[in-house]
Amino acid sequence: MKLLLDEMYAGLKEYFETLGYSVITVQEAGLKSAKDRDVVDYAKKNNLMLITQDQKPAELAELLGVKYIFISNLLIAQLVDQKIKSTYKQ
């Protein structure tokens, strides 16, 4: 699986590479401060899964049939909740 990390996740590139993913950041793709549609179009053209925390590019990806992961605040809260419950069982 090849990933395209949106601007806010560029710092996670090395982690994903360590986990075995092929990764490019929006910055490396020359899309820093680009329009959301341009980022999604790049992901589609290059068969990349977009990783973002912004709702608009996630929705555009959905509409255009681009693979994506939307890291919402809800998702973060659920992951933290699971980690708390599994680590600090009451």
FILUM-634845 format. One record per atom (N, C-alpha, C): residue number from 1; atom name; x, y, z; residue in three letters. Coordinates in Angstrom, 3 decimals. Layout:
N
NODE  mike  balo         u         v         w  nuti
NODE   NUM    CA         X         Y         Z   ALA
...
***
This chain:
90
NODE  mike  balo         u         v         w  nuti
NODE     1     N     0.851    -1.179     0.000   MET
NODE     1    CA     0.000     0.000     0.000   MET
NODE     1     C     0.894     1.239     0.000   MET
NODE     2     N     0.594     2.170    -0.882   LYS
NODE     2    CA     1.331     3.423    -0.965   LYS
NODE     2     C     0.490     4.530    -0.346   LYS
NODE     3     N     1.109     5.328     0.526   LEU
NODE     3    CA     0.401     6.370     1.247   LEU
NODE     3     C     0.828     7.759     0.816   LEU
NODE     4     N    -0.136     8.674     0.811   LEU
NODE     4    CA     0.127    10.091     0.636   LEU
NODE     4     C    -0.273    10.770     1.936   LEU
NODE     5     N     0.709    11.296     2.663   LEU
NODE     5    CA     0.440    11.955     3.932   LEU
NODE     5     C     0.155    13.430     3.697   LEU
NODE     6     N    -1.010    13.880     4.155   ASP
NODE     6    CA    -1.348    15.296     4.073   ASP
NODE     6     C    -0.377    16.083     4.952   ASP
NODE     7     N    -0.358    17.393     4.751   GLU
NODE     7    CA     0.664    18.249     5.382   GLU
NODE     7     C     0.831    18.021     6.880   GLU
NODE     8     N    -0.266    17.871     7.601   MET
NODE     8    CA    -0.183    17.766     9.055   MET
NODE     8     C     0.451    16.460     9.529   MET
NODE     9     N     0.582    15.476     8.638   TYR
NODE     9    CA     1.130    14.174     9.020   TYR
NODE     9     C     2.500    13.881     8.433   TYR
NODE    10     N     3.149    14.875     7.842   ALA
NODE    10    CA     4.470    14.668     7.235   ALA
NODE    10     C     5.466    14.088     8.241   ALA
NODE    11     N     5.340    14.477     9.492   GLY
NODE    11    CA     6.257    13.997    10.529   GLY
NODE    11     C     6.111    12.523    10.848   GLY
NODE    12     N     5.068    11.883    10.324   LEU
NODE    12    CA     4.853    10.454    10.579   LEU
NODE    12     C     5.434     9.563     9.490   LEU
NODE    13     N     6.042    10.181     8.480   LYS
NODE    13    CA     6.552     9.402     7.340   LYS
NODE    13     C     7.453     8.255     7.776   LYS
NODE    14     N     8.425     8.541     8.614   GLU
NODE    14    CA     9.383     7.514     9.018   GLU
NODE    14     C     8.702     6.367     9.768   GLU
NODE    15     N     7.680     6.691    10.559   TYR
NODE    15    CA     6.956     5.645    11.286   TYR
NODE    15     C     6.260     4.695    10.314   TYR
NODE    16     N     5.549     5.261     9.329   PHE
NODE    16    CA     4.847     4.427     8.363   PHE
NODE    16     C     5.827     3.610     7.515   PHE
NODE    17     N     6.958     4.209     7.163   GLU
NODE    17    CA     7.971     3.466     6.412   GLU
NODE    17     C     8.506     2.304     7.240   GLU
NODE    18     N     8.703     2.526     8.529   THR
NODE    18    CA     9.166     1.469     9.426   THR
NODE    18     C     8.148     0.332     9.498   THR
NODE    19     N     6.874     0.684     9.362   LEU
NODE    19    CA     5.809    -0.326     9.371   LEU
NODE    19     C     5.649    -1.015     8.018   LEU
NODE    20     N     6.457    -0.614     7.042   GLY
NODE    20    CA     6.464    -1.300     5.758   GLY
NODE    20     C     5.720    -0.614     4.625   GLY
NODE    21     N     5.238     0.602     4.855   TYR
NODE    21    CA     4.506     1.319     3.809   TYR
NODE    21     C     5.452     2.141     2.950   TYR
NODE    22     N     5.079     2.288     1.693   SER
NODE    22    CA     5.745     3.234     0.801   SER
NODE    22     C     5.020     4.563     1.005   SER
NODE    23     N     5.769     5.624     1.295   VAL
NODE    23    CA     5.143     6.881     1.726   VAL
NODE    23     C     5.716     8.068     0.966   VAL
NODE    24     N     4.834     8.976     0.593   ILE
NODE    24    CA     5.222    10.276     0.072   ILE
NODE    24     C     4.378    11.318     0.804   ILE
NODE    25     N     4.977    12.437     1.098   THR
NODE    25    CA     4.231    13.508     1.749   THR
NODE    25     C     3.743    14.499     0.699   THR
NODE    26     N     2.730    15.249     1.051   VAL
NODE    26    CA     2.205    16.290     0.170   VAL
NODE    26     C     3.325    17.263    -0.189   VAL
NODE    27     N     4.172    17.576     0.788   GLN
NODE    27    CA     5.278    18.492     0.547   GLN
NODE    27     C     6.238    17.931    -0.500   GLN
NODE    28     N     6.592    16.655    -0.376   GLU
NODE    28    CA     7.502    16.025    -1.329   GLU
NODE    28     C     6.906    15.958    -2.732   GLU
NODE    29     N     5.583    15.883    -2.803   ALA
NODE    29    CA     4.896    15.819    -4.091   ALA
NODE    29     C     4.768    17.199    -4.735   ALA
NODE    30     N     5.267    18.238    -4.052   GLY
NODE    30    CA     5.170    19.593    -4.582   GLY
NODE    30     C     3.793    20.197    -4.414   GLY
NODE    31     N     3.045    19.697    -3.433   LEU
NODE    31    CA     1.667    20.140    -3.224   LEU
NODE    31     C     1.465    20.914    -1.921   LEU
NODE    32     N     2.546    21.434    -1.360   LYS
NODE    32    CA     2.413    22.219    -0.128   LYS
NODE    32     C     1.483    23.400    -0.386   LYS
NODE    33     N     0.496    23.566     0.457   SER
NODE    33    CA    -0.508    24.630     0.365   SER
NODE    33     C    -1.366    24.530    -0.900   SER
NODE    34     N    -1.406    23.350    -1.508   ALA
NODE    34    CA    -2.228    23.156    -2.707   ALA
NODE    34     C    -3.701    23.065    -2.335   ALA
NODE    35     N    -4.547    23.244    -3.321   LYS
NODE    35    CA    -5.983    23.081    -3.120   LYS
NODE    35     C    -6.276    21.617    -2.809   LYS
NODE    36     N    -7.307    21.400    -2.008   ASP
NODE    36    CA    -7.682    20.045    -1.612   ASP
NODE    36     C    -7.901    19.148    -2.832   ASP
NODE    37     N    -8.573    19.674    -3.822   ARG
NODE    37    CA    -8.856    18.877    -5.027   ARG
NODE    37     C    -7.569    18.446    -5.713   ARG
NODE    38     N    -6.560    19.303    -5.731   ASP
NODE    38    CA    -5.282    18.947    -6.355   ASP
NODE    38     C    -4.600    17.801    -5.608   ASP
NODE    39     N    -4.695    17.820    -4.290   VAL
NODE    39    CA    -4.111    16.751    -3.472   VAL
NODE    39     C    -4.821    15.434    -3.751   VAL
NODE    40     N    -6.138    15.467    -3.783   VAL
NODE    40    CA    -6.927    14.252    -4.038   VAL
NODE    40     C    -6.675    13.743    -5.457   VAL
NODE    41     N    -6.623    14.641    -6.417   ASP
NODE    41    CA    -6.339    14.233    -7.797   ASP
NODE    41     C    -4.968    13.568    -7.903   ASP
NODE    42     N    -3.982    14.084    -7.178   TYR
NODE    42    CA    -2.641    13.498    -7.177   TYR
NODE    42     C    -2.694    12.076    -6.603   TYR
NODE    43     N    -3.427    11.920    -5.504   ALA
NODE    43    CA    -3.557    10.592    -4.898   ALA
NODE    43     C    -4.195     9.615    -5.886   ALA
NODE    44     N    -5.232    10.063    -6.563   LYS
NODE    44    CA    -5.923     9.190    -7.520   LYS
NODE    44     C    -5.005     8.830    -8.685   LYS
NODE    45     N    -4.355     9.820    -9.258   LYS
NODE    45    CA    -3.478     9.615   -10.420   LYS
NODE    45     C    -2.346     8.644   -10.106   LYS
NODE    46     N    -1.853     8.680    -8.872   ASN
NODE    46    CA    -0.706     7.866    -8.472   ASN
NODE    46     C    -1.072     6.648    -7.634   ASN
NODE    47     N    -2.379     6.343    -7.556   ASN
NODE    47    CA    -2.866     5.176    -6.816   ASN
NODE    47     C    -2.352     5.158    -5.372   ASN
NODE    48     N    -2.534     6.291    -4.694   LEU
NODE    48    CA    -2.099     6.443    -3.306   LEU
NODE    48     C    -3.303     6.529    -2.376   LEU
NODE    49     N    -3.128     6.063    -1.154   MET
NODE    49    CA    -4.156     6.244    -0.121   MET
NODE    49     C    -3.838     7.534     0.620   MET
NODE    50     N    -4.797     8.438     0.650   LEU
NODE    50    CA    -4.622     9.721     1.318   LEU
NODE    50     C    -4.892     9.583     2.816   LEU
NODE    51     N    -3.966    10.074     3.619   ILE
NODE    51    CA    -4.128    10.114     5.078   ILE
NODE    51     C    -4.260    11.582     5.462   ILE
NODE    52     N    -5.420    11.963     6.030   THR
NODE    52    CA    -5.680    13.370     6.322   THR
NODE    52     C    -6.527    13.529     7.583   THR
NODE    53     N    -6.459    14.715     8.163   GLN
NODE    53    CA    -7.346    15.039     9.275   GLN
NODE    53     C    -8.357    16.104     8.850   GLN
NODE    54     N    -8.301    16.495     7.589   ASP
NODE    54    CA    -9.211    17.518     7.076   ASP
NODE    54     C   -10.409    16.859     6.391   ASP
NODE    55     N   -11.589    17.321     6.752   GLN
NODE    55    CA   -12.817    16.716     6.252   GLN
NODE    55     C   -13.003    16.910     4.746   GLN
NODE    56     N   -12.687    18.091     4.233   LYS
NODE    56    CA   -12.955    18.353     2.826   LYS
NODE    56     C   -12.191    17.420     1.884   LYS
NODE    57     N   -10.869    17.247     2.035   PRO
NODE    57    CA   -10.209    16.303     1.132   PRO
NODE    57     C   -10.699    14.869     1.323   PRO
NODE    58     N   -11.090    14.510     2.531   ALA
NODE    58    CA   -11.644    13.177     2.764   ALA
NODE    58     C   -12.952    13.008     1.988   ALA
NODE    59     N   -13.787    14.033     2.026   GLU
NODE    59    CA   -15.062    13.967     1.298   GLU
NODE    59     C   -14.840    13.961    -0.212   GLU
NODE    60     N   -13.885    14.756    -0.689   LEU
NODE    60    CA   -13.570    14.745    -2.120   LEU
NODE    60     C   -13.040    13.376    -2.535   LEU
NODE    61     N   -12.203    12.777    -1.703   ALA
NODE    61    CA   -11.687    11.436    -1.986   ALA
NODE    61     C   -12.834    10.442    -2.086   ALA
NODE    62     N   -13.777    10.547    -1.183   GLU
NODE    62    CA   -14.957     9.662    -1.208   GLU
NODE    62     C   -15.713     9.820    -2.528   GLU
NODE    63     N   -15.949    11.057    -2.917   LEU
NODE    63    CA   -16.687    11.332    -4.152   LEU
NODE    63     C   -15.956    10.834    -5.397   LEU
NODE    64     N   -14.630    10.893    -5.373   LEU
NODE    64    CA   -13.824    10.527    -6.542   LEU
NODE    64     C   -13.329     9.083    -6.513   LEU
NODE    65     N   -13.707     8.340    -5.478   GLY
NODE    65    CA   -13.304     6.937    -5.395   GLY
NODE    65     C   -11.841     6.731    -5.052   GLY
NODE    66     N   -11.267     7.689    -4.317   VAL
NODE    66    CA    -9.875     7.599    -3.893   VAL
NODE    66     C    -9.830     6.968    -2.499   VAL
NODE    67     N    -8.915     6.045    -2.292   LYS
NODE    67    CA    -8.751     5.462    -0.960   LYS
NODE    67     C    -8.261     6.542    -0.007   LYS
NODE    68     N    -8.789     6.533     1.206   TYR
NODE    68    CA    -8.375     7.538     2.182   TYR
NODE    68     C    -8.652     7.050     3.591   TYR
NODE    69     N    -7.948     7.651     4.528   ILE
NODE    69    CA    -8.221     7.481     5.953   ILE
NODE    69     C    -8.397     8.877     6.520   ILE
NODE    70     N    -9.547     9.106     7.122   PHE
NODE    70    CA    -9.868    10.393     7.736   PHE
NODE    70     C    -9.644    10.260     9.232   PHE
NODE    71     N    -8.635    10.958     9.740   ILE
NODE    71    CA    -8.293    10.910    11.160   ILE
NODE    71     C    -9.076    12.016    11.870   ILE
NODE    72     N   -10.294    11.706    12.228   SER
NODE    72    CA   -11.151    12.688    12.889   SER
NODE    72     C   -10.854    12.729    14.386   SER
NODE    73     N   -11.340    13.776    15.029   ASN
NODE    73    CA   -11.209    13.854    16.489   ASN
NODE    73     C   -11.927    12.686    17.154   ASN
NODE    74     N   -13.043    12.261    16.579   LEU
NODE    74    CA   -13.770    11.109    17.109   LEU
NODE    74     C   -12.900     9.855    17.047   LEU
NODE    75     N   -12.243     9.638    15.934   LEU
NODE    75    CA   -11.375     8.469    15.798   LEU
NODE    75     C   -10.246     8.499    16.821   LEU
NODE    76     N    -9.636     9.659    16.995   ILE
NODE    76    CA    -8.561     9.801    17.987   ILE
NODE    76     C    -9.080     9.495    19.384   ILE
NODE    77     N   -10.236    10.045    19.739   ALA
NODE    77    CA   -10.818     9.803    21.063   ALA
NODE    77     C   -11.110     8.321    21.272   ALA
NODE    78     N   -11.615     7.642    20.240   GLN
NODE    78    CA   -11.917     6.218    20.355   GLN
NODE    78     C   -10.637     5.395    20.536   GLN
NODE    79     N    -9.594     5.735    19.806   LEU
NODE    79    CA    -8.326     5.016    19.941   LEU
NODE    79     C    -7.720     5.209    21.328   LEU
NODE    80     N    -7.770     6.447    21.828   VAL
NODE    80    CA    -7.240     6.730    23.165   VAL
NODE    80     C    -8.067     5.994    24.217   VAL
NODE    81     N    -9.389     5.998    24.064   ASP
NODE    81    CA   -10.270     5.294    24.992   ASP
NODE    81     C    -9.921     3.803    25.039   ASP
NODE    82     N    -9.736     3.196    23.874   GLN
NODE    82    CA    -9.377     1.780    23.816   GLN
NODE    82     C    -8.037     1.519    24.499   GLN
NODE    83     N    -7.085     2.393    24.261   LYS
NODE    83    CA    -5.751     2.228    24.847   LYS
NODE    83     C    -5.812     2.363    26.376   LYS
NODE    84     N    -6.561     3.353    26.847   ILE
NODE    84    CA    -6.721     3.541    28.299   ILE
NODE    84     C    -7.336     2.297    28.917   ILE
NODE    85     N    -8.401     1.815    28.315   LYS
NODE    85    CA    -9.115     0.659    28.877   LYS
NODE    85     C    -8.274    -0.613    28.829   LYS
NODE    86     N    -7.467    -0.781    27.780   SER
NODE    86    CA    -6.655    -1.997    27.700   SER
NODE    86     C    -5.403    -1.914    28.579   SER
NODE    87     N    -4.900    -0.720    28.798   THR
NODE    87    CA    -3.682    -0.552    29.584   THR
NODE    87     C    -3.972    -0.432    31.077   THR
NODE    88     N    -5.053     0.222    31.417   TYR
NODE    88    CA    -5.385     0.499    32.826   TYR
NODE    88     C    -6.749    -0.083    33.159   TYR
NODE    89     N    -6.828    -1.397    33.096   LYS
NODE    89    CA    -8.087    -2.086    33.372   LYS
NODE    89     C    -8.536    -1.789    34.788   LYS
NODE    90     N    -9.821    -1.524    34.913   GLN
NODE    90    CA   -10.362    -1.200    36.253   GLN
NODE    90     C   -11.151    -2.354    36.800   GLN
***
